Amino acid sequence: MLVSAKEMLTKAKAGKYAVGQFNINNLEWTKAILLTAEELKSPVILGVSEGAGKYMCGYTTVVGMVNGMINELGITVPVALHLDHGSYEGAKKCIEAGFSSVMFDGSHYPIEENIAKTKELVKICEEKGLSLEAEVGAIGGEEDGVIGSGEVADPAECKMIADLGVTMLAAGIGNIHGKYPENWAGLSFDTLDAIQQLTGTMPLVLHGGTGIPADMIKKAISLGVSKINVNTECQLAFAAATREYVEAGKDLSGKGFDPRKLLAPGFEAIKATVKEKMELFGSVGKA
């Protein structure tokens, strides 16, 4: 059964570790992440961007697949199904479809409009027992065609949004989606510290977890980050393992072309990546 991310993140914040949000793109991704979470007894958040939701034939399809897998695989750890960087309309659709958590990314709206729309969603999510993530200060890089340059959020604006009753807050601290460029300036820990001091016990979210050095991740967790999003890293691992399989000509021998065989090395690569991240984030054994 899907759960809201509230309890797992409250525990993570108090226990100084973080829960990983791993974005899903298809059946292999979902199965690999769920099995790894179960093996490591770690809570987990499955992230779905609006683009990935469309690719997987809509949100009800995603909910059906995830619920079916939790049941068939005997998953006992807490699992939240979360809309990543949702629009206001997208968030409402996911709530209707049966997601247990949504993110409303109102960071591109003027702060007043971001507040008004967030308030409405807080009310709906509270009624239904869902968790809600809000964002202040755009996250850099590219996500479904939206490009940002790694902006830094205003701590006072963060407090305004946090005070509306959201469950968790994503704040730009120089992090970006995708691969980090050579000249990346690193995370702004001063900003993170200032945000944490104003938002207190609220779990903070770090987007763009791929490629941030381990010591920076650990420092961010010590400063109140309780949810870290990983997507690109699993995609790169999957692609590299699939390339290796094809380049070795394994798809040409016997039944090597069977998708179950063809996609198996990529599936194992996702599992290995998720395991590495859960160990780094400190969520192993916390289910």
C-alpha positions as CSV (number, residue, x, y, z in Angstrom):
1,M,0.0,0.0,0.0
2,L,1.3,3.4,-0.9
3,V,1.9,5.9,1.9
4,S,2.4,9.6,2.2
5,A,6.0,10.7,2.4
6,K,5.3,12.7,5.6
7,E,6.2,10.1,8.2
8,M,9.3,8.8,6.5
9,L,10.7,12.3,6.0
10,T,9.9,13.4,9.5
11,K,11.8,10.4,10.8
12,A,14.7,11.1,8.3
13,K,15.0,14.7,9.4
14,A,15.1,13.7,13.1
15,G,17.5,10.9,12.4
16,K,19.9,12.9,10.2
17,Y,19.6,10.8,7.1
18,A,17.7,11.2,3.8
19,V,15.2,9.2,1.9
20,G,16.0,8.9,-1.9
21,Q,13.4,9.8,-4.5
22,F,14.2,7.7,-7.5
23,N,12.4,8.6,-10.7
24,I,10.7,5.8,-12.6
25,N,10.4,5.5,-16.4
26,N,9.0,2.1,-17.0
27,L,8.5,-1.4,-15.4
28,E,12.2,-2.2,-15.1
29,W,12.9,1.0,-13.2
30,T,10.0,0.5,-10.8
31,K,10.8,-3.1,-10.1
32,A,14.6,-2.5,-9.6
33,I,13.9,0.4,-7.2
34,L,11.2,-1.5,-5.2
35,L,13.3,-4.7,-4.9
36,T,16.4,-2.8,-3.8
37,A,14.4,-0.8,-1.1
38,E,13.0,-4.1,0.2
39,E,16.4,-5.8,0.3
40,L,18.0,-2.9,2.1
41,K,14.9,-2.3,4.3
42,S,14.9,1.3,3.2
43,P,11.9,3.6,2.8
44,V,11.6,4.9,-0.8
45,I,9.9,7.6,-2.9
46,L,9.1,6.8,-6.5
47,G,9.2,10.0,-8.5
48,V,7.2,10.5,-11.7
49,S,7.7,13.6,-13.9
50,E,4.8,14.8,-16.0
51,G,6.7,13.7,-19.1
52,A,7.4,10.2,-17.7
53,G,3.7,10.0,-16.7
54,K,2.7,10.7,-20.2
55,Y,5.2,8.2,-21.5
56,M,3.9,5.5,-19.2
57,C,0.3,6.0,-20.6
58,G,-1.0,8.3,-17.8
59,Y,-1.1,8.5,-14.1
60,T,-3.7,5.8,-13.5
61,T,-1.5,3.3,-15.4
62,V,1.5,4.2,-13.2
63,V,-0.7,3.8,-10.0
64,G,-1.9,0.5,-11.2
65,M,1.6,-0.8,-12.0
66,V,3.1,0.4,-8.7
67,N,0.3,-1.0,-6.6
68,G,0.4,-4.3,-8.4
69,M,4.1,-4.6,-7.9
70,I,4.0,-3.8,-4.2
71,N,1.4,-6.5,-3.9
72,E,3.0,-9.2,-6.1
73,L,6.6,-8.6,-4.9
74,G,5.5,-8.6,-1.2
75,I,7.1,-5.1,-0.6
76,T,6.8,-4.3,3.1
77,V,8.9,-1.1,3.3
78,P,7.1,2.3,3.1
79,V,6.7,3.5,-0.5
80,A,5.4,6.9,-1.6
81,L,4.4,7.6,-5.2
82,H,5.2,11.2,-5.9
83,L,4.6,13.6,-8.8
84,D,7.9,15.4,-9.6
85,H,7.9,19.0,-10.6
86,G,4.1,19.0,-11.1
87,S,2.1,21.8,-12.6
88,Y,-1.1,22.8,-10.7
89,E,-3.2,20.8,-13.1
90,G,-0.8,17.9,-13.0
91,A,-0.9,17.8,-9.2
92,K,-4.7,17.6,-9.3
93,K,-4.7,14.8,-11.8
94,C,-2.2,12.8,-9.8
95,I,-4.3,13.2,-6.6
96,E,-7.3,11.9,-8.5
97,A,-5.3,9.0,-10.0
98,G,-4.2,7.8,-6.5
99,F,-0.7,9.1,-6.0
100,S,0.2,9.4,-2.3
101,S,2.4,12.5,-2.7
102,V,2.7,15.4,-5.1
103,M,5.0,18.2,-5.8
104,F,3.6,21.5,-7.0
105,D,6.4,23.5,-8.7
106,G,5.2,27.1,-8.5
107,S,8.7,28.5,-8.6
108,H,8.2,30.2,-12.0
109,Y,5.1,32.1,-10.8
110,P,5.3,35.4,-8.9
111,I,5.6,34.5,-5.2
112,E,1.9,35.7,-4.5
113,E,0.6,33.3,-7.1
114,N,2.9,30.5,-5.9
115,I,1.4,31.0,-2.4
116,A,-2.2,31.1,-3.6
117,K,-2.0,27.9,-5.6
118,T,0.1,26.1,-2.9
119,K,-2.6,27.0,-0.3
120,E,-5.3,25.4,-2.3
121,L,-3.3,22.2,-2.7
122,V,-2.4,22.1,1.0
123,K,-6.1,22.0,1.8
124,I,-6.8,19.1,-0.7
125,C,-3.7,17.1,0.4
126,E,-4.6,17.5,4.1
127,E,-8.1,16.2,3.5
128,K,-6.8,13.2,1.7
129,G,-3.7,12.5,3.9
130,L,-1.2,13.1,1.1
131,S,2.2,14.8,1.3
132,L,2.9,17.9,-0.6
133,E,6.2,19.3,-1.8
134,A,6.6,23.0,-2.8
135,E,9.5,24.7,-4.5
136,V,11.1,28.1,-4.1
137,G,13.9,29.3,-6.4
138,A,14.2,27.4,-9.6
139,I,16.4,24.3,-9.7
140,G,19.0,24.6,-12.6
141,G,19.6,22.3,-15.5
142,E,16.9,20.8,-17.7
143,E,13.9,18.8,-16.6
144,D,11.3,18.0,-19.3
145,G,12.4,21.0,-21.3
146,V,12.4,23.5,-18.4
147,I,15.9,25.0,-18.1
148,G,17.2,26.8,-15.1
149,S,20.8,27.8,-14.1
150,G,21.1,26.8,-10.5
151,E,19.5,29.7,-8.7
152,V,19.6,30.3,-5.0
153,A,16.3,30.6,-3.1
154,D,15.5,33.5,-0.8
155,P,15.2,32.1,2.7
156,A,12.4,34.6,3.6
157,E,10.4,33.3,0.6
158,C,11.1,29.8,1.7
159,K,9.6,30.5,5.2
160,M,6.5,32.1,3.6
161,I,5.8,28.9,1.6
162,A,6.8,26.6,4.5
163,D,4.3,28.4,6.8
164,L,1.4,27.4,4.4
165,G,1.6,23.9,5.8
166,V,3.4,22.0,3.0
167,T,5.1,18.7,4.0
168,M,8.5,19.4,2.5
169,L,10.3,22.2,0.7
170,A,12.6,22.1,-2.3
171,A,14.8,25.2,-2.3
172,G,17.4,26.0,-4.9
173,I,20.9,26.1,-3.4
174,G,22.9,26.1,-6.6
175,N,21.9,22.5,-7.5
176,I,21.0,21.5,-11.0
177,H,19.2,18.7,-12.9
178,G,21.3,16.4,-15.2
179,K,25.1,16.3,-15.4
180,Y,26.9,19.1,-13.6
181,P,29.1,21.3,-15.8
182,E,32.9,21.5,-15.2
183,N,32.6,25.1,-13.8
184,W,29.8,24.3,-11.3
185,A,30.2,26.5,-8.2
186,G,29.0,23.8,-5.7
187,L,26.1,24.0,-3.3
188,S,25.5,27.1,-1.2
189,F,25.6,25.8,2.3
190,D,25.1,29.3,3.8
191,T,21.8,29.5,2.0
192,L,20.8,26.0,3.1
193,D,21.7,26.8,6.7
194,A,19.7,30.1,6.6
195,I,16.7,28.3,5.1
196,Q,16.8,25.5,7.7
197,Q,17.0,28.0,10.6
198,L,13.8,29.7,9.3
199,T,11.9,26.5,8.5
200,G,12.8,24.5,11.6
201,T,11.7,20.8,11.5
202,M,10.4,20.9,7.9
203,P,12.2,18.3,5.7
204,L,14.2,20.0,3.0
205,V,14.5,18.5,-0.5
206,L,17.6,18.4,-2.7
207,H,16.9,18.1,-6.4
208,G,19.6,17.1,-8.9
209,G,21.2,14.5,-6.7
210,T,23.2,13.0,-9.6
211,G,26.8,14.0,-9.6
212,I,26.9,16.0,-6.3
213,P,30.1,14.7,-4.4
214,A,29.4,12.4,-1.4
215,D,30.9,14.9,1.1
216,M,28.5,17.6,-0.1
217,I,25.6,15.2,0.1
218,K,26.5,14.3,3.7
219,K,26.9,18.0,4.7
220,A,23.5,18.8,3.1
221,I,21.9,16.0,5.1
222,S,23.5,17.4,8.3
223,L,21.9,20.8,7.5
224,G,18.3,19.4,7.2
225,V,18.0,17.9,3.8
226,S,15.8,14.8,4.2
227,K,14.9,13.9,0.6
228,I,17.3,13.7,-2.3
229,N,16.2,13.2,-5.9
230,V,18.1,10.9,-8.2
231,N,17.2,10.3,-11.8
232,T,20.0,10.9,-14.4
233,E,22.4,8.6,-12.6
234,C,20.1,5.6,-13.0
235,Q,19.5,6.5,-16.6
236,L,23.2,6.7,-17.3
237,A,23.9,3.3,-15.5
238,F,21.0,1.7,-17.5
239,A,22.3,3.0,-20.8
240,A,25.9,2.0,-20.2
241,A,25.0,-1.6,-19.2
242,T,22.6,-1.9,-22.2
243,R,25.3,-0.6,-24.6
244,E,27.9,-3.1,-23.2
245,Y,25.5,-6.0,-23.7
246,V,24.8,-5.0,-27.4
247,E,28.3,-4.1,-28.2
248,A,29.4,-7.5,-26.9
249,G,27.0,-9.0,-29.5
250,K,25.0,-10.8,-26.8
251,D,21.7,-9.9,-28.4
252,L,22.8,-11.9,-31.5
253,S,23.5,-15.2,-29.7
254,G,20.7,-17.6,-28.7
255,K,17.7,-15.8,-27.4
256,G,19.7,-12.8,-26.4
257,F,17.3,-10.5,-28.3
258,D,14.5,-11.4,-25.8
259,P,13.7,-8.1,-24.0
260,R,13.9,-9.9,-20.7
261,K,17.5,-10.8,-21.4
262,L,18.3,-7.5,-23.3
263,L,17.1,-5.3,-20.4
264,A,18.5,-7.5,-17.6
265,P,22.0,-5.9,-17.3
266,G,20.4,-2.4,-17.3
267,F,18.0,-3.5,-14.6
268,E,20.9,-4.8,-12.4
269,A,22.7,-1.5,-13.0
270,I,19.8,0.5,-11.7
271,K,19.7,-1.7,-8.6
272,A,23.4,-1.2,-8.0
273,T,23.0,2.6,-8.4
274,V,20.0,2.7,-6.0
275,K,21.9,0.6,-3.4
276,E,24.9,2.9,-3.6
277,K,22.6,6.0,-3.1
278,M,20.6,4.5,-0.2
279,E,23.9,3.6,1.6
280,L,25.2,7.2,1.0
281,F,21.9,8.8,2.2
282,G,21.8,6.6,5.4
283,S,18.3,5.2,4.8
284,V,19.4,1.5,4.9
285,G,17.6,-0.4,7.7
286,K,15.3,2.6,8.5
287,A,12.1,1.1,7.1
